[in-house]
């Protein structure tokens, strides 16, 4: 919904809060992906404060966001490199499940709560 359009269940318009598309994972990998991936942090982010580059996070997905603007804070890889964390202004989104990602996910949720307090 955050992006311009999505291929999920047909082609649909999104809210266009971030320019880009949500596309299906490649057929060369098992879909849905359910498992742990490492993230590659691309730039500093308050949401990722205290999270290490290469940290394992838990993903369950069949589609991924392909941004058309510089909003990607961290990437992961599963058949294709994709945006794992995106942010634009006060909008933050993750492709993984922070609530299932152990200590790193808990840290991220705490960071998000702190971000919300400052808005």
N, C-alpha and C positions, 0 to 999 in steps of 0.2 A: 503493500500500500504506500510506502514512503516514496517509492521511485516512480518514474514516468509511466512505465507499463510493466505488466507481468504476463508470462506465458502459462502460468499455473491455471489449469482448467480452462484453456482457451486464452486468447489474447484480450487483456483487460487494461483499461486506463487506471493509473494509480493517482495519488495525490500530487505527484511531481514536486515533493518537498526536496528531493534530490534527483538530479537528472540521471537516468540510467534505466536498465531493464532487469527484470528478474527472469532468469533463464534456467532450463533444466540441466542438471548435471550430465556429463557425456555418457553415452551408452556403453562405453568401455569399462565403467565401474559399476559395482553393485549399488542399486538404488532401492530404497533410501540408504543413505549413509547413516549408520548408527555406530558411533565410536569416538575415540580420542584422536585429536589432531594437535600438532604443535602450531603455535601462531608465530608469525614474523612481524614484529612491531616495526612499523614504517616511520612513525614520528611520535613525539612526546604527546601524551594525552592525560588529562586529569582522571579520566575513567580508568586508564591502565596504570595509574600510579601504584608502584609496588608489585606489579606483574612483570615477570621476567620474560625476555625474548626467548622463544623456544618452549614456553610453558604449554603443558597439555590441557586442552579444554574439550568438553564433551559436545558432539554435534549429532543432531538427528535432522536430516534434510534431504530433499530431492531436487531442490532448486537453490540458486544462489544469486546474489545481487552482483550486477556488472555495472558499476557506476560510470557515468560519462563526465564526471567532474572530480576534482581532487578532494574527496571526502573519506578516503580509505585510511584508517589509522593502523590497522593490522590485517594481514592476509593469512590464509591457510591454504592447504593444497589437498585435493582429492580428485584426481583425474584432470584437474585444471586448477590453476591458482585463482583464488576468489577472495573477495572482501569478507573478512571475518568480523571486523569492527568498522563502523562508519560513524562519522559525526559531522554535523554542520550546525554552527551556532549552538543552540541549546537542544538540538536533536541528537540523540545517541541511539545506536542500534547494534545488536550483535547477531551473528548467524548461529552461534552456539547457545547452549543452555547454561547460563551462569549458575543457576540453582543446582545443577548436577555436575558442576566442574570443580568440586572439592574446594580446597583453600583458596585457590586462585579466583574461582567464581565468587566465593564469599567476599574476598577482598574487593572485587569489582562491584559487587552489590553495595558494599559499604561506601565505596568511592561515589557511586551513583547517588546514594542518599545524601552525601555531603554536597554534591553538585546541585541537587534539587534545593537544598537549604539555602544556597547562595543565589538562587535565581530570584 
